[in-house]
Amino acid sequence: MQTYAVESANVNLSVLLTLAEKGEEVLLTKKNRPIAKLVPVDDDEAYRREAQEFMGFLKGMRPFEREDDDRI
């Protein structure tokens, strides 16, 4: 795991994101104290979150009204 100071992370964000894409974890520090960790997203977790967001969207929709066959 690599460690970056927050001030340095602001300047090198694209580098840190590239590290995360490659599967590495990055520890962010402020005044030599750890404050956050940048970690790669698990594909399964990302899929679950997208599915949950979609299901939440569907809950807010009104049900479809069924058309009578007589109108056709």
Helices and strands as residue ranges (DSSP letters): E 2-5, H 6-11, H 13-21, E 26-30, E 33-38, H 43-59, G 69-71
